[in-house]
Amino acid sequence: MKYCQGCYTAYRRQTDAYKKATKEAEELEVPVKTLMSTGVWGCKDSGEVSLIRVMAKTYAECLERAIQGREEHHRQFFVEGTWF
């Protein structure tokens, strides 16, 4: 696939952005699942509850950026054909 320089730059920028968000989400997945498995009942104080909330929110935001970024990238650079 060949793009003009401007399109290639946009292609790479979008690809790098959604892959970075995916990597950030993957890095948070195990810690978030571990924290969530204990629930708030396993927390010793409100600071731990706040930590869980912040980590879960960050994880969800990373997933959202990755999904939306990938969808936008595919919409912009890949055309789905219709088979008749």
Backbone bond lengths (Angstrom), bond angles and torsions (degrees), N, CA, C in turn:
res aa  C-N    CA-C-N  psi(-1)  N-CA   C-N-CA  omega(-1)  CA-C   N-CA-C  phi
1 M - - - 1.441 - - 1.518 107.44 -
2 K 1.309 114.65 133.13 1.461 119.89 -178.32 1.517 109.29 -121.34
3 Y 1.313 114.72 134.58 1.458 122.08 178.30 1.524 108.57 -126.35
4 C 1.333 115.84 157.13 1.459 119.35 170.81 1.532 106.96 -66.95
5 Q 1.315 116.60 166.57 1.472 120.39 -176.00 1.529 112.27 -58.35
6 G 1.339 116.95 -42.60 1.467 119.94 -179.80 1.518 112.17 -63.57
7 C 1.340 116.55 -43.67 1.468 120.52 179.59 1.524 110.82 -68.07
8 Y 1.338 116.19 -39.05 1.461 119.15 178.69 1.525 110.73 -63.63
9 T 1.326 116.64 -40.80 1.467 120.82 177.97 1.522 110.17 -61.55
10 A 1.329 117.71 -44.99 1.466 121.69 177.75 1.530 110.67 -63.65
11 Y 1.327 116.69 -41.21 1.467 122.24 178.79 1.528 109.92 -58.51
12 R 1.330 117.08 -50.32 1.465 121.53 -178.71 1.527 111.14 -65.15
13 R 1.337 116.75 -42.73 1.470 120.57 -179.05 1.523 110.39 -60.52
14 Q 1.333 116.46 -46.20 1.465 120.01 -179.37 1.530 110.94 -67.31
15 T 1.323 116.73 -41.88 1.466 120.40 178.44 1.527 110.31 -60.44
16 D 1.320 116.41 -49.05 1.465 120.56 -179.49 1.524 111.54 -60.90
17 A 1.337 117.22 -38.65 1.463 120.97 -177.94 1.521 111.48 -66.06
18 Y 1.341 117.70 -47.61 1.466 117.18 -177.96 1.527 111.57 -72.87
19 K 1.321 117.55 -29.93 1.467 119.18 176.62 1.530 111.02 -69.88
20 K 1.326 116.88 -36.34 1.471 120.60 176.80 1.534 109.96 -64.22
21 A 1.327 116.61 -44.34 1.467 120.18 178.90 1.523 110.67 -63.69
22 T 1.329 117.19 -38.84 1.468 121.25 177.42 1.520 110.51 -62.54
23 K 1.323 116.62 -44.55 1.472 120.57 179.66 1.527 111.09 -63.52
24 E 1.327 116.95 -41.76 1.466 120.43 178.54 1.530 110.20 -61.88
25 A 1.316 117.36 -42.03 1.464 120.92 178.78 1.523 110.46 -64.66
26 E 1.326 116.83 -42.82 1.472 120.42 179.35 1.525 111.14 -61.48
27 E 1.327 116.90 -38.45 1.466 120.54 179.54 1.527 111.88 -67.82
28 L 1.316 117.10 -28.36 1.470 121.10 179.80 1.530 112.98 -89.18
29 E 1.312 117.09 -15.21 1.468 120.57 -172.30 1.531 113.37 -57.17
30 V 1.313 118.02 -51.83 1.467 120.55 -177.44 1.529 111.40 -66.35
31 P 1.343 118.94 -48.81 1.469 117.56 178.66 1.529 112.84 -60.02
32 V 1.330 117.29 -39.56 1.466 119.69 -179.74 1.523 110.15 -66.89
33 K 1.314 117.45 -44.64 1.474 119.89 179.19 1.524 110.91 -62.47
34 T 1.323 116.65 -38.46 1.469 120.38 178.85 1.522 110.37 -64.51
35 L 1.331 116.14 -47.31 1.462 119.92 179.24 1.522 111.42 -64.30
36 M 1.323 116.74 -40.82 1.463 120.62 -177.88 1.523 111.85 -69.58
37 S 1.329 116.95 -29.04 1.462 118.92 -177.83 1.531 112.16 -66.88
38 T 1.331 116.54 -29.35 1.463 119.36 178.56 1.522 110.77 -82.32
39 G 1.332 116.47 -23.97 1.460 120.15 -178.69 1.519 110.66 67.50
40 V 1.302 115.94 -179.18 1.464 119.93 -179.00 1.520 111.36 -70.63
41 W 1.338 117.17 -19.05 1.474 120.22 -179.56 1.517 111.35 -67.72
42 G 1.338 117.21 -24.39 1.458 120.41 179.77 1.515 112.96 -87.69
43 C 1.310 117.23 -0.41 1.466 121.31 -178.21 1.523 110.88 -84.39
44 K 1.310 113.93 144.96 1.465 119.74 -179.19 1.526 112.54 -89.49
45 D 1.349 116.09 -26.34 1.467 118.92 -178.41 1.528 110.26 -156.21
46 S 1.324 114.86 176.95 1.464 119.79 -177.13 1.526 112.05 -67.35
47 G 1.313 116.98 -23.50 1.466 120.54 177.17 1.521 111.87 -63.73
48 E 1.332 115.80 -39.54 1.464 119.70 177.78 1.523 111.09 -68.34
49 V 1.328 116.66 -38.47 1.466 120.35 176.81 1.529 109.37 -62.29
50 S 1.314 117.07 -42.35 1.464 121.36 178.12 1.526 111.05 -63.04
51 L 1.317 117.40 -40.15 1.459 121.58 178.03 1.525 110.73 -61.05
52 I 1.324 116.45 -45.94 1.466 120.39 178.09 1.524 110.22 -59.91
53 R 1.318 116.20 -44.38 1.465 120.42 -179.00 1.532 111.04 -61.93
54 V 1.321 116.41 -45.68 1.468 120.38 -178.81 1.529 110.56 -65.58
55 M 1.319 116.92 -44.52 1.461 119.65 -179.40 1.524 111.64 -65.12
56 A 1.322 117.18 -42.07 1.468 120.57 179.03 1.527 110.67 -64.88
57 K 1.316 116.82 -40.67 1.468 120.91 178.75 1.527 110.34 -65.13
58 T 1.318 117.30 -44.15 1.458 121.58 178.92 1.526 110.64 -62.47
59 Y 1.319 116.17 -43.02 1.468 121.77 178.23 1.524 110.31 -59.92
60 A 1.324 117.07 -47.82 1.462 121.53 -179.98 1.532 110.83 -62.80
61 E 1.319 117.66 -39.91 1.465 121.10 178.89 1.532 111.18 -65.58
62 C 1.327 117.19 -39.80 1.467 120.81 177.26 1.527 110.48 -63.26
63 L 1.330 116.07 -44.52 1.465 119.82 178.28 1.530 110.66 -61.15
64 E 1.311 116.27 -43.34 1.466 120.67 -179.79 1.530 111.05 -62.17
65 R 1.334 117.05 -45.01 1.471 120.39 178.17 1.523 111.37 -62.63
66 A 1.329 116.33 -41.37 1.467 120.34 -179.68 1.527 110.83 -64.76
67 I 1.316 116.96 -47.02 1.467 121.02 -177.89 1.520 110.76 -66.42
68 Q 1.325 116.90 -49.90 1.466 119.67 -179.65 1.525 111.67 -64.72
69 G 1.308 116.96 -38.94 1.460 120.46 178.99 1.514 112.23 -64.13
70 R 1.320 116.30 -43.60 1.465 120.34 178.81 1.524 110.44 -65.61
71 E 1.332 117.04 -43.26 1.465 120.30 179.36 1.530 111.04 -61.97
72 E 1.321 117.19 -45.53 1.462 120.65 179.47 1.524 111.14 -63.52
73 H 1.310 115.83 -43.26 1.468 121.32 178.66 1.526 110.33 -58.59
74 H 1.310 116.89 -46.84 1.465 120.59 -178.88 1.525 111.43 -67.90
75 R 1.337 117.31 -38.50 1.465 120.33 177.00 1.528 110.84 -61.20
76 Q 1.324 115.34 -40.67 1.457 119.78 -174.86 1.530 112.69 -77.48
77 F 1.329 118.34 -36.29 1.456 120.23 -170.22 1.527 115.40 -112.03
78 F 1.306 118.75 -10.53 1.459 120.49 -178.77 1.510 109.71 -128.37
79 V 1.298 116.60 131.69 1.451 121.98 -179.68 1.523 107.92 -105.93
80 E 1.313 115.13 127.95 1.465 119.66 176.51 1.507 108.85 -88.33
81 G 1.302 115.90 128.34 1.458 120.02 178.74 1.510 111.39 -84.31
82 T 1.326 115.76 158.67 1.451 121.40 175.85 1.524 107.31 -109.62
83 W 1.306 115.08 125.33 1.464 120.23 -179.89 1.517 109.07 -94.14
84 F 1.307 114.98 130.04 1.466 120.89 178.82 1.488 111.12 -106.59
